[in-house]
Amino acid sequence: MNLPPLPTTVIGSYPRPKWLREAISLAKNGRMSQEDLQEAFNDAAITVMRDHQVAGIDVPTDGEVKRDEMVEFFAERLKGFRFYGPVRVWGTAYYRKPSVVSKIEYNKPMLVDEVQFTKSITYTPYFKVTITGPYTMAFWSYNEYYKDRREMAFDLAKAINAEIRNLVEAGASVIQVDEPAIHSSAEEVEWAVEAVNESVKGINAKLMLHICYGDYKIVAPYLNDFKVDQINFALKIYNYKPLKLFKEHGYDKEIGAGVIDVHNRNVESPEEVYKDIKRLMEYFPMEKIWINPDCGLKLLPRNIAFSKMMSMVKGVQMVREELKKSGTVGK
């Protein structure tokens, strides 16, 4: 991949424009056709891609604007799931927690249309496509069919692998598997790693894994066992303390370092990002570091999400200029 030092990317999601939220509401109430809604989704993807381009993101996404939720979206499209109703997650936040009621099977492509459209609007061939991983899908779903969660996760892994193969064939060259639940259980993490590896088996693409909030100590001993090129982590929110843990366990893959707190509306300054990157470089060689937010940006107001991306890129540019002056990278 022809990318500059310290490549910048996003984790995946981005705030939906207000007009898209209004269009979705109109469609739900029968006041907008599905054809017009699809046009609104496509327009939103173009808008998000443009935001990423203006901010200077090296490896963008479409903001996942066509997806309501990271588990619901895929459960709706795989055979074997049923929805009973919304479940309260925290505060006033709810999601439709799916339940597995029969064998999970891959019916048809789930993200191919999304990839084909993103490919037609992207400003770089290195756009990223994200997909929820098998362990998180299993952990965040009810199980009414399988003997245990392990069996369910491995059937999910087979389905996800089939989907990723179709995504690569459709033109995706950077694939990120999202596993925010991977460190939820010390008793299950070993086989959870195997399930993730099954989901990316035989895939010819740049493979990334996203791990965010939780106890990194649970998964740290297994990080090198994942069959991916890079693991990106939420680090800013933890003040980079996990870096020492990763080093102690000999983590040697690329690291996608979260330098933007997505749960805080205060916009980090470029100088703050610069200092944080310099701290990262004390633990990992520049060649193995990518820069990203801690997690998806979708829950932030759009203007704040955009400002945070801008600061992130400016902070990276400050480090790049310093590296050029020192002769560490080519001018």
Sequence and secondary structure as in RCSB ss.txt:
>XXXX:A:sequence
MNLPPLPTTVIGSYPRPKWLREAISLAKNGRMSQEDLQEAFNDAAITVMRDHQVAGIDVPTDGEVKRDEMVEFFA
ERLKGFRFYGPVRVWGTAYYRKPSVVSKIEYNKPMLVDEVQFTKSITYTPYFKVTITGPYTMAFWSYNEYYKDRR
EMAFDLAKAINAEIRNLVEAGASVIQVDEPAIHSSAEEVEWAVEAVNESVKGINAKLMLHICYGDYKIVAPYLND
FKVDQINFALKIYNYKPLKLFKEHGYDKEIGAGVIDVHNRNVESPEEVYKDIKRLMEYFPMEKIWINPDCGLKLL
PRNIAFSKMMSMVKGVQMVREELKKSGTVGK
>XXXX:A:secstr
    SS BB  S     HHHHHHHHHHHTTSS HHHHHHHHHHHHHHHHHHHHHHT SB   TTTT S TTHHHH
TTSEEEEEEEEEEEETTEEEEEEEEEEEEE  S SSHHHHHHHHHH SSS  EEEEE HHHHHHTSEESSSSSHH
HHHHHHHHHHHHHHHHHHHTT  EEEEE TTTTS TTTHHHHHHHHHHHTTT  SEEEEEE SS HHHHGGGGGG
S SSEEEE  GGGTTTHHHHHHHTT  SEEEEE S TT  S   HHHHHHHHHHHTTTS GGGEEEE SS  TTS
 HHHHHHHHHHHHHHHHHHHHHHHHHTSS  
